[in-house]
Amino acid sequence: MADIFAAVDLSTVATFASATGVLVIGIAMAFKGIDLAKRGVKKA
């Protein structure tokens, strides 16, 4: 069992997970920015 855990490199998994999280948050913030811009144009 220890050999299996030693064979798996968790640093690449952690890097992938954090990069995916940053991408998802970036996309969500971009959509929120577009929504705020639309609201600002409507009020102007």
The 8 nearest C-alpha neighbors of each residue, nearest first, counted from 0:
[[1, 3, 2, 4, 5, 6, 7, 8],
 [0, 2, 4, 3, 5, 6, 7, 8],
 [1, 3, 5, 0, 4, 6, 7, 8],
 [4, 2, 6, 0, 5, 1, 7, 8],
 [3, 5, 1, 7, 6, 2, 0, 8],
 [4, 6, 2, 3, 7, 1, 8, 0],
 [7, 5, 3, 4, 2, 8, 1, 9],
 [8, 6, 4, 5, 9, 3, 2, 10],
 [7, 9, 10, 11, 6, 12, 5, 4],
 [8, 10, 12, 11, 7, 13, 14, 4],
 [11, 9, 13, 12, 8, 14, 15, 7],
 [12, 10, 14, 13, 9, 15, 8, 16],
 [11, 13, 9, 15, 10, 14, 16, 8],
 [12, 14, 16, 10, 11, 15, 9, 17],
 [15, 13, 11, 17, 12, 16, 18, 10],
 [14, 16, 12, 18, 13, 17, 19, 11],
 [17, 15, 13, 19, 14, 18, 12, 20],
 [16, 18, 20, 14, 19, 15, 13, 21],
 [19, 17, 21, 15, 20, 16, 14, 22],
 [18, 20, 22, 16, 17, 21, 15, 23],
 [19, 21, 17, 23, 18, 22, 24, 16],
 [20, 22, 18, 24, 19, 23, 25, 17],
 [21, 23, 25, 19, 20, 24, 18, 26],
 [24, 22, 20, 26, 25, 21, 19, 27],
 [23, 25, 27, 21, 26, 22, 28, 20],
 [26, 24, 22, 28, 23, 27, 21, 29],
 [25, 27, 29, 23, 28, 24, 22, 30],
 [28, 26, 24, 30, 29, 25, 23, 31],
 [29, 27, 31, 25, 30, 26, 32, 24],
 [30, 28, 32, 26, 31, 27, 25, 33],
 [29, 31, 33, 27, 32, 28, 34, 26],
 [30, 32, 28, 34, 29, 33, 35, 27],
 [33, 31, 29, 35, 34, 30, 28, 36],
 [32, 34, 36, 30, 31, 35, 37, 29],
 [35, 33, 31, 37, 32, 36, 30, 38],
 [36, 34, 38, 32, 37, 33, 39, 31],
 [35, 37, 39, 33, 38, 34, 32, 40],
 [38, 36, 40, 34, 39, 35, 33, 41],
 [37, 39, 35, 41, 36, 40, 34, 42],
 [40, 38, 36, 42, 37, 41, 35, 43],
 [41, 39, 43, 37, 42, 38, 36, 35],
 [40, 42, 38, 39, 43, 37, 36, 35],
 [43, 41, 39, 40, 38, 37, 36, 35],
 [42, 40, 41, 39, 38, 37, 36, 35]]
